[in-house]
Amino acid sequence: MSTGQSDGALTNRLGAESSPYLKQHADNPVAWQPWDDQAIAAARDTARPILLSIGYSACHWCHVMAHESFEDDATAAVMNAHFVNIKVDREERPDLDKVYQLAHQLLTQQTGGWPLTAFLDPDTLLPFFAGTYFPKTPRHQLPGFTDLLLRISETFQTKRDELTSQGEKVSEVLNQLNAPRQGEDGEQGAEPGMAHIQAAHEMLAAQYDSSEGGFGTAPKFPMPTTLARELRHWALNPELKDKRETLDRVMTSLTKMARGGIYDHLGGGFFRYATDRKWMVPHFEKMLYDNGQLLGLYSEALSVSPDPLFRAALSETADWLIREMRDPAGGFYSALDADSEGQEGLYYLWRRDQVKRLTDEDEYLVLETLYGLDKPANFEGKWNLHRYDAWRSVVERLSMDRAEADAVLASGRRKLLSARTERTAPGLDNKVLTGWNGLVISGLAKAGNLTGRQDWIDAAAQCVDFIRESLWDGERLAATWADGSVGYAGYLDDHANLLVGLTDLLSARWREQDAHFALALAEATLAHYQDVDQGGFFFTAHDHEDLIYRPKPSMDDAQPPGNGAMAEALIRLGHLFGEPRFLDAAAGTLSWAEPQMRRYPAGHCTLLSALELDLVGPEQIIIRGSEAEMAPWLEAARVGYQPARAVFAIPWEVTDGLPAYLPKLVSAEQRAGVVAYRCQGLSCSLPLTSLEDFKAEL
């Protein structure tokens, strides 16, 4: 490990960290510090500003800046002489990332990104200057990094009072963000209603790209929470005027993504986003949270109608997650890097002659026609596989028998995948993040439920077991795990996403331990994160370290916001277990978020889905019996896409951790046949013991 000596005798301390991202910088000549009391004390003792650099292991521009500046001895000397340099993994410390990304936005009036580069006053930890990537030498209308460092250091020494004043203004704005919000009637806590949901629908219709699917232009992100909102809106609003167009928006977007270069057509899984409007060229990192959400979304789309393209994307993505992204202990890893051998996307790209050399004549013909190898190269003189047309149309164009074409395509893809595995693979970030695993648990449970793949449900259940055993001490949840060691305390998103995953897993396979875990986790969230004064939940626990701002996330991002996911989970759990405190907390969250939803409805799709569920009322189908006897009942209850409906099949032998509607004890004489209950809101049907009566009730 590099010593990175500086005037303050600091050394690079990242070698002892658990984060793969921080370890990537352990050999830099920069005297990097982790974010801790020791680093902050060093900055205060030496009266030097803090250079805060936030990134993550799969971030391409983080690698570029590291190679250009952080690995350069001359640049490191300037950094070490004038700053205390702190490196943060935004995936381990999303609290710091949220706070300083927002501060960057206030300072620059621009959206942030990674790497985030912020300069902080050591006494207040308030930023006085911020940016993202800075090149080593001036270009792209950006200053050279070394020149910028020297100018900032001089300004800090000579004009610190002005910088302090600027930081105080940032603090004032941040403090205002958590002030009580006013509803339209001028009073806090206005009742949110269906008007917000319809307003979001109209905004999304205006943002939709009718030619290429998705929302907006380039870059194109999958936006699973947005597509899920539109699919729910289609299903739960029978009088919707543009009903057909709404469904088309979802299905076209999912089709374009599954055909596009944003999807890995050989190994399965979706890349982070497409750099172009047509989904052809991705940014090649693969993130766990994207793929967990997309598993669930494609499952829901398949429950509307069968589609072989969707089925293949679902199956290949689930298999890839289990094959390549799962730790032997049961949790799922965070990400695959965009780069390999120092080049973005190199692992996934092909030259025509490579494909020809690996395949026979028929295989090449099919691959060429399906994946656009007969068209101009689409990424730096090479081809990233991208489907321009439906497989059925390709088969017809080649005048091939469908079964023969399927076999030829499968053999050709196997040969390419086998050859690809011989290449240098992208770096793997092997830390396990609780919240991201919650999204995968949900996705695998939904996918397994839809397809009957019990191995996917097994993987979801094993992941829950791992989290419960390794990241939950019975009272508090941890956020990170790597190489056998537990890291940081849990955040709101960890609790919310895991609770959603647990409810979806209970619907796929009821286990007493999961029911107890869900209830305990909900109680812990209320105890440690709830804002009892204003409603909603803070991102950090009440006993978390004090930062310059305490976020309460409401807007959709790459992941659902914790307040939206938590509201829906509490509505479902509150109805399932008859717990009014859960329902009250959800109602308080929706009331607190009403001004935000009204101000920008399209940015609050997760909260709007929770609101819609609250207004429509969740439907709970509870079936008791033996597994074999319950099968036709489950089939009847799970027909079609029913987003307000949750179906739970509970074997007779389960007598503990039961929903509130059921008797706690069932005598041996009563354990015969099947009995079902259909509950809507707070009322239930009489016990149903005839399959025909059950179907009629549905």
Order of alpha helices (4+ residues) and beta strands (2+ residues): alpha-alpha-beta-alpha-alpha-beta-alpha-beta-beta-alpha-alpha-alpha-alpha-alpha-beta-beta-beta-alpha-alpha-beta-beta-beta-alpha-alpha-alpha-alpha-beta-alpha-alpha-beta-beta-alpha-alpha-alpha-alpha-alpha-beta-alpha-beta-beta-beta-alpha
